[in-house]
Each structure stands twice: as C-alpha cells, then as structure tokens.
C-alpha cells in the first residue's frame, strides 16, 4: 500500500525505513547490505577512465553505459541531493566467473529494483538505483539496446539502471570502507584465485 507523500520525512520514520530496506534486501538473498550517508559515495574520474582505456566492449552499446551514462558532475549533483543510500551486495561462488555469472547479476538487479520500488511506494518517490553490472550484458546480451533507437525505450525500465562504475563510483573503495572484503576479478582471474565474486549496487533513498 502506498504511503501519503510528505515533503519532509521525520528522521525516526526515515531511520526505520532504511533498516527495513536493509532487512528486505537480506531476505531477498543479498549477502549483506549497509546503510550509508551519501557523502560516503566516492566518485572518481579514474573509474570512468577504465571504461575507455582500454575501451570496454560495452562502451556506447547501451543507454546506461558511457558515453550515455551521466557525466561525473551530473552524478555528483544527483548524489548530493540525497542524504542516505543503501549499498547491497551478493557474494557469488567463484566458479560463476566461468559459468552463469548472468544469473547472479539478474538476481542482484532484482533485489536493487525491489528495494527501489519499496522506497518509491513508501513516499521516497525519487529513490534511484545504480546497478552492479552493465545492463547490456545482464538484460540484453544478444539484442541491440532499444533505448538507443529513435522513438523506443528501455525493455527493462523497472530493472535496468546505470551501473555504479558506469556512473564513476569507486565501488571497491566504498565496499572496503563498509568493512567488506572485496577482490578484483579480471580476464585472467581463475575461480581458485578468489573466495567469491562480489556484485555490488546501491539505491539512493532520500
Ligand atoms: S534496452 Fe537493454 S541494453 Fe538498453 S538500456 Fe535497457 S536493459 Fe540496457
């Protein structure tokens, strides 16, 4: 049931809601979730540089990836307009590096979208998620991005979002500051090299 919109949500209600979103994320299968203030969101030009040098195969292939993702200044302004966010992760078994990484990415996106929707109907109507992976590889691996076609929109408007890294957020540093152990996974990473593979996203709440 939707809550009535009120302009300023009292602190005690906000704090209770944030705890509920964390609990809900865990109930939906997140490995962990943590409430952060938005001044803990780290935006760094070097993250966006990694999309370009060397150029990622996803660059320019979806409306949610650079160069179509918001520029760093825009992301900074959006983030600064919020006070709280919830960081949500799934640690997947290392063998997902070689097989079925997409199933985990879809599950993680589903959790983020459910939390964003929950917040929306609670009156945080500007709640906005940032994903843990590029939407092209997660949702449309074999199709052209419809959102880039004239007169069309995204096929997955309630699930697909700009990824944290696509928006220039330093996910590793933020996760590390949240007390989470995270490991870099690259083309040469073998399942034996890492204890798990982390998928991390966030929802800006209020
Ligand atoms: S249509 Fe597919 S690739 Fe394009 S923005 Fe939506 S989810 Fe991403």
Boltz pocket constraint, residues with backbone or C-beta under 6 A from the ligand:
constraints:
  - pocket:
      binder: B
      contacts: [[A, 61], [A, 62], [A, 63], [A, 64], [A, 135], [A, 136], [A, 139], [A, 140], [A, 143], [A, 144], [A, 145], [A, 146], [A, 147], [A, 148], [A, 153], [A, 154], [A, 155], [A, 156], [A, 160]]
      max_distance: 6.0
